[in-house]
Structures are given as C-alpha cells and as structure tokens.
C-alpha cells in the first residue's frame, strides 16, 4: 500500500505523538509498504496568525494537499483532530479517487475537558477558565468530533476513547478499534534489582497540569517527610529547573533533579538508574514513557484512568491509585520503597506485559485497518 500519515505536531523524535508516527511508519515500511509522513513543519512553513487557529489551518492545508496529490496514495492515516477538513470534503463534495481516511486518535477530548474543568475549580488548571472552556468546546472538540464522524475507520489508543467514538459520535460497532501505543526494542533491558535505600524515583514527561504535576509535588513532600533521603528525577519535562522546582515545597527542592530535555538514546540509561517510575497523570491517551519504563522492568505507580489502566493491573504489573489524590500516591510509593521484593515482582511482570506491546505487534492492527479501508474503498 501507498500510505500517508499526517499529524499536526513538530517533527521531533523525542515527542510522544510524533514518536507514534515515526514508529508506525518504520514498521509499515518493514512490511513492504510505501509511507510518507507529514508533520506540522512540513505543511506550515511559517508561523500562522492567529496562532490558536493553527490546528484548523493545518487540517485545511493537509486536505488540499492530499486532494492535489491523490494519485500518490492508496489510503491516508490522519491523526485527530487534523482529519476533520479532509473527512468533510470527501462527504460534502465527493471528490473522485480521494483516498480512504483512517483516523488515529490518542484519547477522548471529552474526558480531558471534564477532568480539567474539575481541576480549574481547585485552582490547578492554569488555562481552563470559562472563556477557554467555551473555546475548547466550540473549536477543539468540534474538530475532534468531525474527525471521528467522517473517518472510514479508526485506531484509538485507549479503550475509553474507542467506546466514546462509537457511542457518542454514532458510528457503527467495529468502525473503531483499540490500537494501543507500543514500545521500542531498545527499552527491553536487563534490570538489576537492588535493596538500596532509599529508592530513587523517576517521572518522565511534559510538565503540564493534566499530567498531575501538582499532586506529584504534594506527594513528594509527604514522602520526603517519611523517607527523608529519597530523591526524584524529572526527565524530559521541557520546562526549566526553576519552573519545575517552584512547584515543590522549599524544603524538598534540593532532592529534585530536573533534566528538561533528554535525547531518546539516553532514556534507557535513565530508566536503569532509577528504581520506581511515578506517573500521576489525570488524563492520557497511552503514554509512551509509561510503556518504556515497564519494558525496562521498572515497577510503576500510576493513576487508575484511561490509558494507564489499559496496560497496568494493580498489584500484578504495577500499582494503580486514584487520580488527583496525593496522599494515596505517596502511600503507594512509600510501600514500594520499603519492599524491594515487590519492586522486583512488579517490574518483571511489567516487562512481560510489554512484550505484547512492541511496535511490531501493535502496528499489525493499524495495518489491518488500513487494508480494510482500501478494500472497502475498492468496493465503492
């Protein structure tokens, strides 16, 4: 097949969403397919005004470019919400020979809006006041809904998002499939489990309110009172040390190490150097750093919400706590810190679980959807 994958984020290997595209493209090429990838900087060469319309402008330009080059592709895989214009144009204008459209979506914008509204009322969502909530509803969620409604098929990275797409957007059962994110082979390293005390903690991911950063800071303050010498590393947070440490209580800031940017090749060593992976996110698609940590054999403490709960089973291959609950997070981490054998058991099971989530295996599911879309298009 001749496949186009398009996503409205910068072409950067270390980024989560871009990483999904790079890995799917690599595996599809291994299977003999021809794959082109369009990122934000491939389609929008100069800054646009106003900036807040960038997603819509990208979607419009992608649609125009696909239709002008339609003979080059058998199928297009457009990440949400950037497939909305192409999907609408296919329905409204029925351009001849337009390639079928397969959606890829990380999760549910409805869940994001619900969670961040709750966080705003607590004073813990920096950019989700009423005005921005209205804009999000009218703009972002509308783009997502039309991306879903106009797709031929869809691959969605968590089960809750899959259910939402079919039920709330009135699509037929089987139109959308759960296609989890995967993990690269380089993260499957041999881990030496030690009984050192205190255990070292690691968080890897962007420094955003939706990632549960307020609760991480609160939990670490509680934990440091109980285990005074414990240390926490923040890796790949894309925020300065001053900003990140400003979230933590003054008395524990010296125990926090901040690595704003980490090259992908360094991440296996970062995972190997730490004992427990902590990921308190409030809402996710399916975070690559969680999968990578599990593949490295790290015991993980994360939240019982969509994305994480799709791969982590409490007390079997990790520990799940309620979202937005710093006390429960601190207690779970403290329990793991005091149980080296439990860390080993959870870490080994986590690595076994991830053997089913390699990019080679999960990309087969996407390939099946792309093939189905092409076959259905040929019938029509």
NORVENDA-V834507 format. One record per helix or strand. SS is the DSSP state (@ for helix, = for strand). FROM is the first residue (numbers start at 1). TO is the last residue. If there is no record, write none. Layout:
BEGIN
SS&FROM&TO + SS&FROM&TO
END
This chain:
BEGIN
=&2&6 + @&16&30 + =&34&38 + @&40&43 + @&51&68 + @&70&72 + =&75&79 + @&84&93 + =&100&105 + @&109&121 + @&130&149 + =&153&156 + @&159&167 + =&176&178 + =&183&183 + @&185&187 + =&200&204 + @&209&211 + @&213&226 + =&231&235 + @&241&245 + @&250&255 + =&256&259 + @&264&272 + =&276&279 + @&288&295 + =&299&303 + =&314&314 + =&318&321 + @&326&337 + @&340&354 + =&358&358 + @&359&379
END
